[in-house]
Amino acid sequence: PVADRRIAFIVDMLGQMQFLYHEQARATLARMGAPALPFLRAGVESARRLGNATTRAGITHVLAHIDHPNSRELLSDLLEDEHPTVRSRAAGSLGQLGGAAAIQVLSGVLDDADPAVRLAAVVSVGRVGGDDAIAAIREFDGSGDAALASAKTLALFEATGGKEQKDAVLAMLLAVDIPARNAARIVLSRLTGEDAGYDAMAAEKDRERAVKRYRALLEG
């Protein structure tokens, strides 16, 4: 009983606004792995009763590091949360866990009312990859929103293993929009396993060298 109370306390710490406490709690629960899942489920239920979205969002981060069917089940539940931040983070965590079943779940929120949730979902679908992911991304409507359109391009690029949208993604590394540069770098690093010396804040000539390096990696 004492251990149970301590673990429940650590789950509650995920709702702390002080970053250090939050990170310590997240790391501790992630190390616990599957044994932490009943406490995380209880934490979600308690946070809903109290209207604490911060705790629920913190729990989604922990679940991304526990590869277990119950983690996916709880994340699927959190994808229906009333708070868009919780839904978007749940989408990101489910994409990090991956698995074929994740595509079906994530596809269900590609038309979420909140654009941040749609963005997180399409990014995660691209990260999981596979034929079903590619089909879902092609059907995704990112028109009318520049961030969603860029996310769709990056998702299709990643889902196809760099076979599609390569030139468009490499061009993002030289874009004016810094978030677009960073998003492209993350996907390229994930796909190639290298950072190619890219710095989003570097001079254009330095970024151009990284583009050449990434192109060589993708075409090699």
Buried (B, 14 or more C-beta within 10 A) or exposed (E): EEEEEEBBEBBBBBBBEEEEBBBBBBEBBBEBEEEBBEBBBBBBEBBBEEEBBBBBBBBBBBBBBBBBEBBBBBBBEBBEBEBBBBBBBBBBBBBBBBEEBBBEBBBBBBEBEBBBBBBBBBBBBBBBBBEBBBBBBEEBEBEEBEBBEBBBBBBBBBBBEBEBBBEBBBBBBBBEEEEBBBBBBBBBBEBBEEBBEBEBEBEEEEBEBBBEBBBEBBEE
